[in-house]
């Protein structure tokens, strides 16, 4: 069976096994689609329960422009950290380093890598899927930097998440045919397209390694 893209459609058992593998080995997932509500629902599912577990969560967000829930680190929970990449924040860090002109995204990448390293040290080695990373969203970065620069940041971030056997998801609230989606897709294990249709929020998974696409699934 094939979908409209010509990709094979996995059965439920195959899909469940693939998701289990992604959870065990680590994964990076690109979330696309212009509907805000489904982004928030999928985000919550990928983050898992927020209290009473041993997961470590890193939110990388722009406070003024995000599509999922309001993300803030709870000072009482050491396992949750937030990095805000507002333009002003990047400028202040860049100026302190003595740089001029447009701030480098390398600063943000280093901060992400170092925070994951701190989590790993705190856990004495992160267990598979214990690390959850949410980047919300990539659009402000694309508005300030060229796509190739954002691509390099994503290469660094996704590689570090893979090393930690973590689960990272990255909000890109654009249509699935957008040039940025096509550019970034090869870095990700799965691309999840979300939509709202007739009052129902839905998701469709494209699993890159298996080259398969699911049917539309209700959230």
C-alpha positions as CSV (number, residue, x, y, z in Angstrom):
1,X,0.0,0.0,0.0
2,X,1.3,3.5,-0.9
3,X,0.2,7.0,0.1
4,X,-0.2,10.0,-2.2
5,X,3.6,10.6,-2.1
6,X,4.2,7.1,-3.5
7,X,5.8,5.9,-0.2
8,X,4.9,2.6,1.4
9,X,2.4,3.0,4.3
10,X,3.5,1.0,7.3
11,X,1.1,-1.1,9.3
12,X,0.5,-0.4,12.9
13,X,2.9,-3.0,14.2
14,X,5.7,-1.8,12.0
15,X,5.1,1.8,12.9
16,X,5.1,1.0,16.6
17,X,8.4,-0.9,16.3
18,X,10.0,2.0,14.4
19,X,8.9,4.4,17.1
20,X,10.3,2.1,19.8
21,X,13.6,2.0,18.0
22,X,13.7,5.8,17.7
23,X,13.0,6.1,21.4
24,X,15.7,3.6,22.3
25,X,18.4,4.8,20.0
26,X,17.7,8.5,20.0
27,X,15.9,10.6,17.4
28,X,15.4,14.0,15.9
29,X,12.0,14.9,14.6
30,X,11.0,17.9,12.4
31,X,7.4,19.1,13.0
32,X,5.9,21.0,10.1
33,X,2.5,22.5,9.2
34,X,0.9,25.8,9.8
35,X,-1.8,25.0,12.4
36,X,-0.7,26.0,15.9
37,X,-2.9,23.7,17.9
38,X,-1.6,20.4,16.6
39,X,2.0,21.6,17.2
40,X,1.2,22.0,20.9
41,X,-0.4,18.6,21.2
42,X,2.5,16.7,19.5
43,X,5.0,18.7,21.5
44,X,3.4,17.6,24.8
45,X,3.3,14.0,23.6
46,X,7.0,14.0,22.6
47,X,8.0,15.7,25.9
48,X,6.2,13.1,28.0
49,X,5.0,13.7,31.6
50,X,6.5,16.9,33.0
51,X,6.7,15.8,36.7
52,X,7.5,12.7,38.7
53,X,9.9,11.2,36.2
54,X,13.7,11.1,35.6
55,X,13.7,12.8,32.2
56,X,15.8,15.9,31.5
57,X,14.2,18.6,29.3
58,X,15.8,21.4,27.4
59,X,13.6,24.1,25.8
60,X,15.3,26.2,23.1
61,X,12.8,28.9,22.4
62,X,12.1,32.5,21.3
63,X,9.8,34.0,23.9
64,X,8.2,36.4,21.4
65,X,7.5,33.8,18.7
66,X,6.7,30.2,19.5
67,X,4.0,27.8,18.3
68,X,3.7,25.4,21.2
69,X,3.2,25.9,24.9
70,X,4.8,28.6,27.0
71,X,8.2,27.1,28.0
72,X,10.0,28.2,31.1
73,X,12.4,26.4,33.4
74,X,11.1,25.8,36.9
75,X,13.9,26.9,39.3
76,X,13.0,24.0,41.6
77,X,13.5,21.4,38.9
78,X,17.1,20.9,38.0
79,X,16.2,18.6,35.1
80,X,14.5,21.4,33.2
81,X,16.4,24.2,31.5
82,X,15.4,26.9,29.0
83,X,17.6,28.7,26.5
84,X,16.0,31.8,24.9
85,X,17.4,32.7,21.5
86,X,15.8,36.1,21.1
87,X,17.8,38.4,18.8
88,X,18.5,40.7,21.8
89,X,19.8,37.8,23.8
90,X,22.2,36.7,21.1
91,X,23.4,40.3,20.7
92,X,24.2,40.6,24.4
93,X,26.2,37.4,24.4
94,X,28.0,38.3,21.1
95,X,29.0,41.7,22.4
96,X,30.5,40.2,25.5
97,X,32.7,38.1,23.3
98,X,33.9,41.2,21.5
99,X,32.2,40.4,18.2
100,X,30.6,43.0,15.9
101,X,27.8,42.8,13.4
102,X,25.3,40.0,13.3
103,X,25.7,37.6,16.2
104,X,26.9,34.1,15.5
105,X,24.6,31.2,15.9
106,X,27.6,29.3,17.0
107,X,27.1,30.8,20.4
108,X,23.6,29.3,20.7
109,X,24.9,25.9,19.5
110,X,27.6,25.9,22.1
111,X,25.1,26.7,24.8
112,X,22.9,23.9,23.7
113,X,25.8,21.4,23.6
114,X,27.0,22.5,27.0
115,X,23.6,22.3,28.6
116,X,23.2,18.7,27.4
117,X,26.6,18.0,28.7
118,X,25.6,19.3,32.1
119,X,22.5,17.0,32.1
120,X,24.7,14.1,31.2
121,X,27.1,14.8,34.0
122,X,24.2,15.2,36.5
123,X,22.7,11.9,35.4
124,X,26.1,10.1,35.4
125,X,25.3,9.2,31.9
126,X,21.9,9.8,30.3
127,X,19.7,6.7,29.8
128,X,18.1,6.3,26.3
129,X,15.3,8.8,25.7
130,X,15.9,10.4,29.1
131,X,16.8,13.6,27.3
132,X,14.0,15.5,25.6
133,X,14.8,18.6,23.6
134,X,12.2,21.1,22.2
135,X,13.2,23.8,19.7
136,X,10.3,26.2,19.3
137,X,10.5,27.5,16.7
138,X,13.0,27.6,13.8
139,X,11.1,30.4,12.0
140,X,12.6,33.4,13.9
141,X,16.1,32.0,13.2
142,X,15.3,31.8,9.5
143,X,14.1,35.4,9.6
144,X,17.5,36.5,11.0
145,X,19.9,34.2,9.3
146,X,20.3,32.4,6.0
147,X,19.1,28.9,5.7
148,X,22.6,27.4,5.5
149,X,23.6,29.0,8.8
150,X,20.5,27.6,10.5
151,X,21.3,24.2,8.8
152,X,24.8,24.2,10.5
153,X,23.2,24.9,13.9
154,X,20.8,22.0,13.4
155,X,23.6,19.7,12.4
156,X,25.4,20.5,15.7
157,X,22.2,20.1,17.8
158,X,20.9,17.0,16.2
159,X,24.3,15.3,16.4
160,X,24.5,16.0,20.2
161,X,21.0,14.8,20.8
162,X,21.9,11.6,18.9
163,X,25.1,11.1,21.0
164,X,23.0,11.3,24.2
165,X,20.3,8.9,22.7
166,X,17.9,11.7,23.4
167,X,14.7,12.7,21.6
168,X,14.6,16.1,20.0
169,X,11.8,17.8,18.2
170,X,12.0,21.0,16.2
171,X,9.0,23.2,15.3
172,X,8.9,24.6,11.8
173,X,5.4,26.0,11.3
174,X,5.6,26.1,7.5
175,X,4.0,24.1,4.8
176,X,5.5,20.7,4.1
177,X,6.6,21.8,0.6
178,X,8.5,24.9,1.8
179,X,12.1,25.1,0.7
180,X,13.4,25.1,4.3
181,X,11.6,21.8,5.0
182,X,13.2,20.3,2.0
183,X,16.6,21.6,3.0
184,X,16.4,20.4,6.6
185,X,14.6,17.1,6.1
186,X,17.7,14.9,5.5
187,X,19.0,15.7,9.0
188,X,15.9,14.2,10.7
189,X,14.8,10.7,11.5
190,X,11.2,11.6,10.9
191,X,9.1,14.5,9.6
192,X,5.7,14.9,11.2
193,X,3.2,17.0,9.3
194,X,0.3,18.4,11.4
195,X,-3.0,19.9,10.4
196,X,-6.5,20.8,11.6
197,X,-9.2,19.4,9.4
198,X,-12.9,19.7,10.1
199,X,-12.2,20.5,13.8
200,X,-9.9,17.5,14.2
201,X,-6.2,17.7,14.8
202,X,-4.2,15.2,12.8
203,X,-0.6,14.1,12.2
204,X,1.2,12.2,9.5
205,X,4.6,10.7,10.0
206,X,7.3,10.3,7.3
207,X,10.0,7.8,8.5
208,X,13.1,8.6,6.5
209,X,15.1,5.4,7.1
210,X,12.2,3.2,6.1
211,X,11.0,5.7,3.5
212,X,7.5,5.2,4.6
213,X,4.6,7.5,5.4
214,X,1.7,6.8,7.7
215,X,-1.9,7.6,7.1
216,X,-3.3,10.7,8.7
217,X,-3.7,9.9,12.4
218,X,-6.0,11.7,14.8
219,X,-4.2,13.4,17.7
